[in-house]
């Protein structure tokens, strides 16, 4: 609560300040909101243009492979698609410039002195230079018109080379653009970049970057984890198909078989009916295995957290269990009483009959002392196995009921006791303060009387 109040106070102080831009007077909050909207808009279009370029590159790769396998030429269509991919990259760079311009402006509003525009000095001052450099490098791998070279990789397992088109390798390398997913979720789809979240993160010295967004999503959203797992399966399957089909024109040249192999690999089943034979295909299988270990651990953690009962739910379950145990205890007690009554009645009938040897009855009723009757009754009870089993069940349920009541009541009793002790200590302190005040007043009164 203290951090939240401090964040709100900081936000109120920012609204009081004034800044001038383009001859107009804006409040800092209005300017910040304008730059936040610009950054969110730019982040959205950077992601969209990057994904469009990736999808067109995949389309170009599949079109070229299909035409080559059929002995047809697709040079014109392939060149046109490559041109669209390059154009989408330029569009991405434009919105990337707008994004960093808004990010630098937001950093400038916090009091950091930065140069105007997007330059190396302003990026370094804002701490965004290496991030910007990395994002530019992420967009460089792409199919380029006129680049029709091949890459040969020797496969020791099969003893021959696998030849890949450079366009296929560059298309697979474009999958690094999926790294924009955390930013797209954090800045466009959610409120993780709000003013309050930013202020609280600064108060706690937390760097609010893509790594933090990934941690937040993977630790709180099971749906996002399932979606990310499905996306990884599709990506790894396509990469495996691209690397395997130049040398294996059979099963792994089909995308569905590659999806099957990746799923079996990531779930650690491993039937062995399908397996990669190229070096790059095996590297993809290894990456899928490592990704599966991480995703499995995250999924288990999320499932456990989702199934963990809250405090109110645990309290309800405790009450339900207590009621169930109480009903079982009553039923077991009724069964014990019933069995005891049957055993006692059977013993009394046998004692009254008093049958003698040879089938002849005694002349008079058998009279026994009270002590002897108790001994015989105890022996009869101990010989009744069903009665002993019922008594054992009753004892077990009684002990469970007592233990559960003890577990439920002791914390509550301790809490009440601590609360009473706390109030008692406060009362003693207040009485002590009142005593000190009375002593000071008495001392003052004595001083006044002495002065008179």
Steps between C-alpha positions, in 0.01 A plus 500: 500500500784739578659435159166550325436827680852617414441409136171692494666802665774491237233480229318800648824697514562428132157633411580832665815556292486666160705440192499682171518331166458647151390829653208336682463448873428147616493354845760233558227241543342594166835486323579170667165357393558619144843337487366180662233478231762558231725230642211254531390573143855459368553176696180359351601575143858380552358164605244488217749593227756252636248216505373589152856488368553162669182352356584624148851353531349163596261527206789577265702208634214252457410633155857467378540149649173382346597635159850350517365158602266505200771621260333836441643850519375752757769763462267793436261417785789429736666832418173687553444336838858575605444863404192512722701351786768767461231768481339376820841521667534866400151564641610328821807723520281808459272405788803388700638853464166640618504261795845606620418865442202466735709299750771770506236771541352313797844466655556871441177579690640329810773766523778329304678743267511343155558629152218553256395222268635146480878503493780294650551751780129513590470121486805460723369761742164324520664159540339370180799483267573126525130413492456702180812344350370151580161570342664629182710183485186290547350643180806459279456124422246482217473369145642761263427519125800385299653292779463152350788316666506164678652368820639146528517324838667160541296242692725244659210271585404441137840568348392768255431870477167675526464805276279787618393814321623810676145633488384205714772564759413871512129418530569281803723772647206741477329306780703707747239769437274304734695675776257791447219300661581611860511866395176468306328346801650738756450826311197436279281227647545566873543788747849404612634828364259723691623800702427334834687182401796702373512711818484196729772324298726805531437521875606135534797531262346246258600519135175491303620327184397203286658257746272625776198467272596140414536415870164658578317320220657158562436524873136611483331395175445132423327590172806690379725206593278261301498741205878541517547121509282457191693777324833333583372169362404665170830688470718200581297279265542740209874539567535121512314462171718760329821334618392140432320508164809567280643161599192312622222520245292252700325544831672809645440692179139524616406770754251280688767235562737768627233628740452141623875458555532831688205419726641155577840656566372780723283263703806271552312199358731424209343212309792486259283461191624834369838666557707769327810397305653839413724702729273805498190284550656339805590843636133595469402182690747587778361854525147358517603268783657783700197724442273217614686470831448869570136506390420186700642652817305822443179308426531288816559811709196674352274196540602464865439870564160483328395196704619646831203596716464854620458581868121514481484183288725317747274612785193368319674168434596474867139554606377243244757244620406565861130447429578181306716365784230586753241308298737204468564513875127492576447210260792306650367564854156374400653185350701437820189540716306266271771233504537532878126457548498189282798352686338573839165353393669188368691456823189545713307243295778250540525560875124460552475180296749323734511188279681202657692210356326243294220739410344486853409828665589582857231479762535868594621821341869558501582764753829679455667769696527849356876475467476170316238644263725797420791270427289281274351804328846643434614166356193491275562853378868433429404193303267705274729595208246730330453701820876540544535620140225758554670624819832534314336698219328725756831569674676587172223738392490654848875565495479650148211722603685617810821567303316699236312704757828562674668613175209730422444642845855544629605765242176688561547481875860613469392788277236608751753468780758708313236761424399520866863520607558778248203698628609432857850631427354810338281553803797458735700749293214748505468457878873546534484822298209620709700424815792702369269789418352485851850497650600803294185682602557413865859619478388822336234552766756449777727754335220753479407445864866539602524824306197639679 
